[in-house]
């Protein structure tokens, strides 16, 4: 999704000593508080279940709580969704448009400039329509590139057109192409021929991970392949005995109050500063962490690091553990803390943690 995620900051030579921060909504970032609010960034795609445009973000973290409404998700465990294109070309634009594309369903084909340019695309794969990027000196990065996603429903005709009919292909997959105009699907009135292009997105992978208690009372790590239809898209057990999933993330926003981007220190400072973020550049690592907003935290929508923690529990209790003596029980992890008196049981546990550093976290 290169250049499809709006940046939190950009360089402006006339503002704030060489740097400027945007006033953007928390929903532009990777963190939300429930499944009903997705990050408003990434790629635009048709949602056949609602008939509306939906956002597919590369990273979506839900800091789950009692008010979530995430049916079946264990209370206070986080939800993680990742999305990406597989077998993409790796380039910015693969083929320019020869004709304007005014709406999401103005035509069933997309016309390309250049002989045989469409031969790199295949039926069933996805494409992104992209406007010319305008980020940089004096530009406004809130005017994103569009990044509207369509699925190719027929092999290119003569190498210059791409079909995107509103139909299911590949044995009844999800219908990704709308049958009519959808508000927000194509922003800014459309894509102009010659100034916009098509990127080969390959095949879409969009997966959600969460913790759910099974019918036998055992907590499980679940995986739902949201890009698949029917039974294939139903959540499946990925691992048994996982009772907690916690996701925290960090941005090097600089250890100063006004978050001037020229003064970041190259270190992801961690502490217990849960609201002002002057000494703690991690989110979801302590209780009462606010959603990252520009006015308080130096907005973080392109994480420098993401830390994943799993708490693994044995499937059966160990009768050799005396709960009255050892106070054995669930563990505090990241911002998930148990109230006093803490629950006790006879299960053995292990905490597994890993930190990943996204490669493509730069907007330009």
N, C-alpha and C positions, 0 to 999 in steps of 0.2 A: 504493500500500500504506500509506496514511496510518494511523498508529497501529497498524500491524501489525508494526513493527520495534521490539523491546524496547529501551528506552534504556539507556545505560551509567550514567546518573546521574539523580537526581531530588531535588527539594527536600524537606528534612525540617527543620522549624524547631527540633527538639530535638537534632540530631546535628551534630557537627563544625562548629560555628559557622555553621550555616545551609546546609550542603551535605553530601551523603553519597554514597559510591560503593558500587556493588553488587559482590558477589562472584559473578561469572558465569563461565561456561566460555568459553574462547577460541573455541569453535565458534559462539558467539552472534554473533561479529563477522564482517566481510566477508572475512577472510583465513584460508585453510586451506593445508595443505601438500600435499594430494593430492585427486584427484577422488572418492575414496571418502568423504571427510568434507566434508559441505556445511554451511554456516552454519545453525544451529538457530534460525532466525528468518524472518520474512516471512509467507507464506501456506501453509496446509496443503492438500495436494492428493493425490489418489489416484494411485499409481504402478502402472499396469496391468502393467508388466514384472515387478514383484516382488509385487504384491498388497498392498503396505504403504503407509503414509502417507509422503509425501516433503515436504521443505521447498523452497519456491521463494523465494529471497531476491532483493531488488531488485538487489543488487550482490554478486558473488562473485568474489574474486581468489584464484587458486591460485599460490603461489610455488613453481614447479616445480623439482624437483631429480632426482638420479639415482634416488631411492627412490620416485618418484611413482607409477609404474604407470599413468600416463596414456598409453595405447597410441597411438603415432603422433605424440606431441607431441615436438618437438625438445627435447633435454635443456637444462635451465636457462633455457628461455623460459617466460614466464608464460602463464596461461590466464585469460580474463576472461569472465564471464557476467553479463548484465543481463536483468531481467524487469520488465514493466510492463503495465498495462491500457490499452487504446486505446479512445477514445470513452467513457470513464467519465463519470459525472455530475458528479464533483468534490465531492460532498457526503459527509458522514460516514455517515449512514444514510438510505437512500431510502425504505424502508418497514419498519414494525415487524412483528414476528411476532404472529399471533393465537393460535397454538397452540405448545406446547413442541416442540422438536426434540431428541430424546433421544440419537440416535445417527446414524451416517453413512448408515444404510440402514433406519431405522425406518419410513419411508414413502417413496413415490415422488413426493410433492408437498410443497411448503412453503406454508403458509397465511399470508396477509398480512392486516393490519388496515386497513380503509378501502376504500371502493368504488373499483374501477378502479385500485388502486395498482399492480397487476401490468402495466398497459399500457405502462409504460416499459421493460419487459424484452422481449427477443426470443430466439427459438429460436437456439441455437448460441452465444450469448454466455455469459459467466461471471458468477457472483454470489459474494459473500462473506457468510457468516454472521458476525455480530459481536456480542460481548457488550458491555454498557454499560461504557465506560472507567472505570477506578478509579484512574488515575494522578493524583497531586497530593499535597496535604498529608496526611501520615500513611498514605498508601496504599502498596501493594506492587507495583511495576511488573513484577515477575516473573510476576504473574498477568496474562498478556496477554489480549487481547480474543478470542482464538480464531482468527478470520480463516480459517475453513474455506471452501475453494473448491469450487463445483459448477458444472456446465454445464447450461444450460436445454435440455431436449430436446423441448419442445413450446411453442408460443405459449401465453400465459396463458389459463386457462379462466375466463371471467367476470371477468377482471381481478383476481382475489383469490388465485390459486394459481399456483405455479411448479413445473413437472415437472422431475425430474432422474433419469430412469431410467438404468440401467446399460447404455447402448447407444452405439454409434458413430453419429455423424450427420455431415452435410456430406461425403458421399462417402467414408466410411471413415476419419474422423479418429480420433485417440486416444480411447480410452474413459476419460474423466476421472471418471466417477461409479462408486463401488464397488457391487458387487452384494450386499454383505453388510457387517456391521460391521467396521471397520478400527481397530485400536488407535491411539489418538492423533489420529485424524482430527478428532474432535469432543472437545475437552478439557473437563475439569471436569464430566463427566456429562451435558452437553447444553446447549442454549440454551433459556432460559425465555421463554415467550410474554409479550409486553408489556414485557420488559426487554432484549430483544435485537432485532436488526433485520437487514435485508438491504441490501447495497450493490451497485449495478450496476457490475461490473468491466469490462464491455465485452468486447472480444476480447483474448486473451492473446498477448503477444509475449515469448518466452524464447529468447535467442540467446547462443551461446558462440563466442568467438574464440580461435584458437590457431595456432601455427606448426607446419607439417608439411612434410617433404621429399617432393617428388613423385617419380614413377618416373624422371624425367629428371635427378634430382639437384638440381633447383631448389627452394629453400625457398619456401613459399607461406603467405600468411595465409589461414586457413580460417574459414568461418562455418557454424555448424550451427544451424538453426532447430529447437530442441528442442520447440517447441509443435506441430510438424507430424508427421504419421505417414508411414510408408513411405519411398519414395525422396525425397519432399519434405523429410524430416527428416534426410537424409544430408548430411554436411559437404560444402560446396562451396568451390572456390577463389574467394576474394574479391579477392586481389591477388597477382601473382607477384613473386618476388624479395624477399620480406620474410623476413629471416633471424632477426630477434629482435623479440619483443614483451615489453616490461617495463611493469609497472603498480605505481606507488607511491601511497600515500595519506597524508593528514595530518589530525590533529585538534589544535586549540588546547587542549592539556591543561594549560597553565600551566607556567612554568619553575621549579617548586619540587618538592621531593622527595615531599611527601605529596599533591600534585595536588588541593589545595583548589580547587573550581571557581569560587570567588569571586575568584581571583587569576590567571585567564587574562589574557594580555596583548594579545590581538587579532592576534598575529603568528604565522605558521607557521614557527617556527625550524627551520633545517636545519643539520646538522653531521654529524659522524662518530661520534656517541654511539650505539652499536648495541644496547645492552642496558638501561642505566638510563634513557634517554630524558629526561635532565635538560636537555639542550641541543639535542636533535634530536627534533622532533615529527613526523617522517616515518617511515613504515615501508616496507621493501623498497628503500631508497635506498642502503644500504651492506651489505657482506657480514655474515653472522652476525646479521642482524636477527631478534630473537625475535618469535614471535607476540604480539600485544598482550594482556597479561593485567593484571587489576586490581591485582595485588600489586606490579607493577614499573613499569607504564607509564601508568596512568591510562586505563583501557580505552577503545578507540576502535572503536565499531561503527557510528557515524554520521559518516563522514568529512566534514570541511569542504572538502577538495580532493582530487581524484584526478588524478594525472599519468600520461599515456600516452606511451610512447616506442616508436617503430618504427625499426629499422635496415634500410634498403633497400639491396639489393645488385644490381649489374648482372647480367643473365642470362648474359653471356659474359665471360670474362676479357679484360683489356686487355694485349696483349703488349708495350706500351710501358712497362709497370711492371716494374721490376727488383726482384724480391723480396729479392735479396741486398743491395741498397743502401738501399731505403726501408723495409724491414720492414713493408710493407703487409699488413693482415690484419683479422680480426674486431675489433670495438671493444668496450671495456668500457662498459656502460650500467647505471646504477642498481646493484643488488646482483649483477649478472651480470658476473663478472670472470674473465678467462682466466689460467690458471696459466702460470708461466714454465717453459720457453721458449714465448713466444707463437707461435701458428700464423701462417704467412704465406701470401699468395696474390696473385693479380693482378686481383682484382675491385675495382671502385670502389664506394664506399658513401656514403650520406647518412643523417643522423640527423634524424628528424622528431619533435618533442615538442609536446604541448599539455597544458594544465592546465584541468580543468573543475571547477566549483563546484556541487555538487548543490543544487537548490532546496529539495527536501523532506527535508532532513536533520534536522529537528526532530521529536521524537516527539509533542509536545503542540501 
